[in-house]
């Protein structure tokens, strides 16, 4: 099968509107978590999120198009523009260049808004752009139009594993010869009343409203839930031979991926599901030594304990440093896997392991090296990135530095 490499990356988070500013802030241990300002949260039990407050959609789309596109699509377009520019592909066969997109929920704010319109103003006032703005796969559709990509157009909607699954789905297309290039994008924006209210009703979110900067604390004994984030990550995957032939800058090779299902519970994880995905990725990578794991690490009591146990079962006493960057970016749901893949690749590029922030109180069930609070310089030749989602859907990918 064909080898798959990464030749372009892009990212937008609550910490920065591009990959470099976001990654710098992540490594500095900063957080984008703050009080929500996009809607009135006075009556909500959760009032905080990692909200992007300085993004202007007019920087990526024409004014008349803004109302047609859900915010998650706007963020995805931004990340894709950066990744495509970074890849610097001057000429390509459009029928051999595809898109693999991902979101966990998609246009939830527009679903909320148009539901309110229906109830308050009647059916005739529903926007004709409502459905296209809300569909998850419209992210890939819009991006394919933007860049003229006629190859496979796929969409992963697997909750918080979607971004990682979009990467493996794109890789399969290249490995099997269905495409020479694939643009991967994961985007999410669900910071709205029904989004925050729904996850709060599940008791999944942190309620540290008075201390937002410390609210997301993966693997810490005092963690009390995740903090919602929004953003997008994008990667250009390319056939290795194509990349070499055009003299492309190659960030990494995708050498392993794994996918599994828990078949257990709609929200609670098992150890075997995540462990299976990671084992598949390691087996496919052919014994590559992992130097750093970017964990799913949500800051929920159950996930962090379970992921720690799965990592210990996989690596034993030789477990590499493990960090979760969700303390900085919030949990971006379906976009998380794509964003964290970009972070992992940049960590390998720069030889630095981003910290797990807000690590203050040890947890006996979470006893790995989580690189607490301060980034660490390290030689990183291979990284693993994990994503696990509601419904028991799991994904793991491994990137290796080119020799």
C-alpha positions in Angstrom: 0.0 0.0 0.0 1.0 3.6 -0.6 2.8 5.5 2.2 0.9 8.6 3.6 2.7 11.8 4.7 1.5 15.1 6.1 2.6 18.1 4.0 0.3 20.9 5.4 -1.4 21.8 8.7 -3.7 24.5 10.0 -5.5 25.2 13.3 -7.7 27.7 15.0 -8.5 27.6 18.7 -9.5 29.8 21.6 -5.8 30.6 22.0 -5.0 31.7 18.5 -6.4 32.1 15.0 -3.6 30.1 13.4 -1.4 27.1 14.2 1.7 29.0 15.3 0.0 31.4 17.8 -2.2 28.5 19.1 0.7 26.1 19.6 2.9 28.8 21.3 0.1 29.6 23.8 -0.5 25.9 24.4 3.2 25.3 25.2 3.2 28.3 27.4 0.5 26.7 29.5 -2.1 29.4 28.7 -5.8 28.6 28.5 -8.6 29.8 26.4 -11.2 29.0 29.0 -13.2 32.0 30.2 -16.8 33.2 30.9 -19.1 32.7 27.9 -20.0 35.9 26.2 -21.9 34.7 23.1 -25.2 34.2 24.9 -26.7 35.0 28.3 -25.6 32.3 30.8 -27.0 33.9 33.9 -29.5 31.0 34.4 -27.1 28.2 33.4 -25.3 26.0 35.8 -22.2 26.2 33.6 -21.0 29.6 32.5 -17.6 28.9 31.0 -16.1 27.6 27.8 -13.0 28.0 25.6 -14.8 30.4 23.2 -13.1 32.0 20.2 -13.9 35.7 20.6 -11.7 37.3 18.0 -12.6 35.5 14.8 -14.1 37.5 12.0 -15.8 35.2 9.4 -15.4 37.9 6.8 -11.7 37.1 6.7 -12.5 33.8 5.1 -15.9 34.2 3.3 -17.7 36.9 1.5 -20.3 38.8 3.5 -23.3 37.5 1.6 -22.1 33.9 2.3 -21.7 34.2 6.1 -25.4 33.6 6.9 -25.4 30.5 4.7 -22.6 28.8 6.7 -22.7 27.4 10.2 -20.0 28.7 12.5 -18.3 25.3 12.6 -18.0 25.5 8.8 -16.5 29.0 9.0 -13.9 27.8 11.5 -13.2 24.8 9.3 -12.7 27.0 6.2 -10.1 29.0 8.2 -8.1 26.0 9.2 -8.2 24.5 5.7 -7.0 27.7 4.1 -4.0 27.6 6.4 -3.3 24.0 5.7 -3.6 24.3 2.0 -1.3 27.3 1.9 1.2 25.5 4.1 1.2 22.5 1.7 1.9 24.8 -1.2 0.6 22.5 -3.9 0.8 24.4 -7.1 -0.8 21.9 -9.5 -2.9 18.8 -8.8 -5.4 16.5 -10.4 -8.7 17.6 -8.8 -10.2 14.2 -9.2 -7.4 12.7 -7.2 -7.7 15.2 -4.3 -10.4 14.5 -1.8 -11.8 15.7 1.5 -12.4 13.9 4.8 -14.3 16.1 7.2 -15.5 15.7 10.8 -17.7 17.2 13.4 -19.5 15.7 16.4 -22.7 17.7 16.2 -22.3 20.3 13.5 -24.5 23.3 13.2 -26.1 23.1 16.7 -26.4 26.9 17.1 -28.4 27.1 13.9 -30.6 24.2 14.9 -31.3 26.0 18.1 -32.0 29.3 16.4 -34.3 27.9 13.8 -36.2 25.8 16.3 -36.8 29.0 18.3 -37.9 30.8 15.1 -40.4 28.0 14.4 -41.9 28.2 17.8 -42.0 32.0 18.1 -42.5 33.2 14.6 -43.9 30.3 12.6 -42.7 27.9 9.9 -42.6 30.5 7.1 -39.7 32.3 8.9 -37.3 29.4 9.0 -34.2 30.2 7.0 -33.8 28.5 3.6 -30.1 28.2 4.6 -30.9 26.3 7.8 -30.4 22.7 6.7 -27.2 23.3 4.6 -25.8 25.3 7.5 -26.4 22.5 10.0 -25.4 19.4 8.1 -22.1 17.9 9.3 -21.0 16.8 5.8 -21.6 20.3 4.4 -18.2 21.2 6.0 -16.5 18.9 3.5 -18.8 20.1 0.7 -18.0 23.7 1.2 -14.3 23.1 1.5 -14.3 21.0 -1.6 -16.0 23.8 -3.5 -13.6 26.3 -2.0 -10.5 24.4 -3.3 -11.9 22.6 -6.3 -11.5 19.1 -4.9 -13.4 16.4 -6.9 -11.9 13.3 -5.2 -13.6 11.3 -2.4 -15.7 13.5 -0.1 -16.2 11.7 3.2 -17.6 12.8 6.5 -17.1 11.3 10.0 -19.7 11.9 12.7 -18.4 9.8 15.5 -18.7 12.1 18.4 -15.4 13.1 20.0 -13.5 10.5 17.9 -14.6 12.1 14.6 -11.5 14.2 13.9 -9.2 11.2 14.4 -11.4 9.0 12.3 -11.4 11.5 9.5 -7.6 11.2 9.5 -7.7 7.4 9.2 -10.4 7.5 6.6 -8.4 9.9 4.5 -5.3 7.7 4.9 -7.2 4.7 3.6 -8.2 6.5 0.5 -4.5 7.3 -0.3 -3.2 3.8 0.7 -5.7 2.2 -1.6 -5.0 4.5 -4.5 -8.4 6.2 -4.5 -6.7 9.6 -4.1 -3.2 11.0 -4.1 -4.1 13.9 -1.7 -6.7 14.3 1.0 -7.6 17.4 2.9 -8.7 16.5 6.4 -10.7 18.9 8.5 -12.4 18.6 11.9 -14.4 21.6 13.1 -16.9 22.2 15.9 -18.8 25.1 17.4 -21.5 24.1 19.9 -21.2 26.8 22.5 -24.8 27.8 22.6 -27.7 27.4 25.0 -28.8 23.9 24.0 -25.2 22.7 23.7 -24.0 23.9 27.1 -27.3 23.1 28.7 -27.4 19.6 27.2 -23.9 18.6 28.4 -24.6 20.3 31.8 -27.7 18.2 32.2 -25.5 15.1 31.8 -23.2 16.4 34.6 -20.4 16.1 32.1 -19.1 19.7 32.4 -17.0 21.4 35.0 -18.9 23.9 37.2 -15.8 25.9 38.3 -17.5 29.1 37.1 -15.6 31.3 39.5 -12.2 29.9 38.4 -12.4 29.2 34.6 -8.6 29.1 34.1 -8.4 26.1 36.4 -11.6 24.4 35.4 -10.2 21.9 32.9 -7.7 19.8 34.8 -7.0 16.5 33.1 -5.7 13.7 35.3 -5.9 15.8 38.4 -7.7 14.4 41.5 -9.9 17.5 41.7 -11.2 17.3 38.1 -15.0 17.7 37.9 -15.8 17.5 34.2 -14.7 18.8 30.8 -14.9 22.4 29.5 -16.5 22.9 26.1 -14.2 24.3 23.4 -14.6 25.3 19.8 -12.2 25.4 16.9 -10.8 23.5 13.9 -7.8 21.6 12.7 -6.8 20.7 9.2 -4.1 18.4 7.6 -3.1 17.8 4.1 -2.3 14.1 3.6 -0.4 13.1 0.5 1.0 10.1 -1.2 4.7 9.9 -0.2 6.0 9.5 -3.7 3.9 12.5 -4.8 5.3 14.6 -2.0 8.9 13.7 -2.8 8.4 14.3 -6.5 7.3 17.8 -5.9 9.9 18.6 -3.2 7.3 19.1 -0.5 8.0 19.9 3.1 7.0 16.7 4.9 6.1 17.1 8.6 5.5 13.4 9.4 4.5 10.1 8.1 1.2 8.5 9.2 2.4 5.1 10.2 -0.4 3.7 12.2 -4.1 4.0 13.1 -6.7 2.0 14.9 -10.5 2.1 15.4 -12.7 0.2 17.7 -16.0 0.1 19.5 -16.7 -0.6 23.2 -20.2 -2.2 22.6 -20.9 -1.4 26.2 -22.6 1.9 27.1 -23.7 5.2 25.5 -21.4 7.4 27.6 -19.3 5.3 30.0 -16.1 3.8 28.5 -14.4 0.4 28.8 -10.7 -0.3 29.1 -10.7 -2.7 26.2 -12.2 -0.4 23.6 -9.5 2.3 23.8 -6.8 -0.3 24.3 -7.9 -2.1 21.2 -7.6 1.0 19.1 -4.2 1.8 20.4 -3.0 -1.7 19.9 -4.1 -1.7 16.3 -2.2 1.6 15.7 0.9 0.3 17.3 0.8 -3.0 15.4 0.3 -1.2 12.1 3.2 1.1 13.0 5.5 -1.9 13.1 7.1 -1.5 16.5 7.9 2.2 16.2 8.9 3.6 19.6 6.3 6.1 20.8 8.0 9.1 22.5 4.9 11.1 23.4 1.1 10.5 23.7 -1.4 13.3 23.3 -4.2 11.8 25.3 -7.9 12.2 24.9 -7.7 13.4 28.5 -11.0 15.1 28.9 -10.8 16.1 32.6 -13.8 13.9 33.5 -13.4 11.5 36.4 -14.1 8.4 34.4 -12.3 9.0 31.1 -8.9 10.0 32.7 -8.8 7.0 35.0 -9.8 4.7 32.2 -7.4 6.1 29.6 -4.5 5.9 32.2 -5.3 2.2 32.8 -5.4 1.5 29.0 -2.1 3.2 28.5 -0.5 1.2 31.3 -1.9 -2.0 29.8 -0.4 -1.1 26.4 3.0 0.3 27.5 3.6 -1.3 30.9 6.4 0.4 32.9 7.7 2.0 29.7 4.8 4.4 29.1 6.1 7.6 27.4 5.1 11.0 28.6 1.4 11.6 28.3 -0.3 15.0 28.1 -3.8 16.4 27.5 -4.0 19.8 25.9 -7.7 20.2 26.6 -6.8 22.3 29.6 -5.6 24.9 27.1 -8.1 24.5 24.2 -11.1 23.1 26.0 -12.8 19.9 24.6 -13.6 20.7 20.9 -15.6 17.5 20.5 -15.5 16.3 16.9 -12.7 18.7 16.1 -10.5 17.6 19.0 -8.8 14.7 17.1 -7.8 17.0 14.1 -6.6 19.8 16.4 -4.7 17.4 18.6 -3.1 15.7 15.6 -1.8 19.1 14.5 -0.5 19.8 18.0 1.2 16.4 18.1 2.9 17.0 14.8 4.1 20.5 15.9 5.4 19.0 19.1 7.5 16.6 17.1 8.6 19.3 14.8 9.8 21.6 17.6 11.0 18.9 20.0 8.7 20.1 22.8 6.0 18.3 24.8 3.1 20.6 25.7 2.2 20.5 29.4 -0.9 19.2 31.1 -2.0 22.3 32.9 -3.8 22.6 36.3 -1.9 19.5 37.6 -1.9 20.3 41.3 -3.4 17.3 43.2 -2.1 13.8 42.5 -4.6 11.0 41.8 -3.7 7.5 42.7 -5.6 6.2 39.6 -3.7 8.6 37.3 -0.1 8.0 38.0 1.7 8.4 34.7 4.1 11.2 33.6 1.7 13.9 32.5 4.3 16.6 32.1 2.6 18.8 34.7 2.1 22.5 34.1 5.4 23.3 32.3 6.3 22.2 28.7 9.3 19.9 28.4 12.0 19.8 25.7 12.4 16.3 24.3 13.5 14.5 21.1 10.2 13.2 19.7 10.5 10.8 16.7 6.9 9.3 17.0 3.7 10.5 18.6 0.3 8.9 19.3 -2.9 10.9 19.5 -6.0 9.4 21.0 -9.7 10.2 20.7 -12.7 8.4 22.3 -16.4 9.3 21.9 -19.8 8.7 23.3 -21.3 5.5 22.0 -18.0 3.8 22.7 -16.3 4.8 19.5 -12.5 5.0 19.6 -9.6 6.1 17.4 -5.8 6.3 17.7 -3.2 7.6 15.2 0.6 7.5 15.1 2.8 9.9 13.3 6.5 9.4 12.8 9.2 11.9 12.0 10.7 11.4 8.6 14.3 10.0 8.6 
